[in-house]
Amino acid sequence: MRIYRNAQEILDELYITEPEEIDLEVIAYHCGAQVQYAPLKGCAAHIIGVGDEAVITVDAHAREGRKRFSIGHELGHWMRDRGKALSCQRADMSKPWSPHGPEPLANGFAADLLMPASLFVPRADKRSVTFDAVDELAEMFRVSRSAAAKRLVELGSYDAMILHYGPDGRRRWFKGSRRVDRNLWPHEDLSHDTDAWDIINGRDGNGRSVTVDACDWINHRRAGDYRIKEHSVPYLDGALTLLWWQKADMVEDLVG
């Protein structure tokens, strides 16, 4: 069976040109994997492969977007980690994708398969980095809100960042767009002046994108000179936040 170098090769071979054509069960079958659904405890999905054939089992109780991402994630393992029996936790699929480690790599493969840049970029072009835009993209590509949010930050038109803070107000993970990532760092502890803080403390927050002082979020001595957009929503047991540099002056001044 052919081993594909990336997800786009699979999509090209199957002549997939629209988001609604991304049928994960058909794609899995094309790659030698059968998808089945069953109640799972403690994991979102697992894969068992022998030779050129594999069985992917996905939690039957998960939402559609989670099921689809789980299949894509396990196909990522099938392409890269063949010969291993893998059981993937829900937390593995909640983290941002990156080129390091088997789980983030599998997440990256799933993102490229479900939301290929060739289809996602034109649909995300000039969209504001808010959960309103995210929800439209999530429906279009039939993925979860968090997956669409990460992809919008990665491939959207604006400098942006996605962050997850737990119920204790401590940062769990974050990911920035190309110019922002590893150049501007968010605080490890939430500021009490943020919508995210209100959300994790049981309040409603603004429910929309709001303009805030950049120093409430960004750990930089000059952050107080700038303003950014924050849109926070409840997520798992904490809050998920999109930060959006609608005006790029801070990024251009501090990052270059």
Secondary structure, 3 states (H helix, E strand, C coil): CCCCCCHHHHHHHCCCCCHHHCCHHHHHHHCCEEEEEECCCCCCEEEEEECCEEEEEEECCCCHHHHHHHHHHHHHHHHHCCCCCEEECHHHHHCCCCCCCHHHHHHHHHHHHHCCHHHHHHHHCCCCCCHHHHHHHHHHHCCCHHHHHHHHHHHCCCEEEEEEECCCCEEEEEEECCCCCCCCCECCECCCCCHHHHHHCCCCCCCCCEEEEHHHCECCCCHHHCEEEEEEEEECCEEEEEEEECCCHHHHHHCC
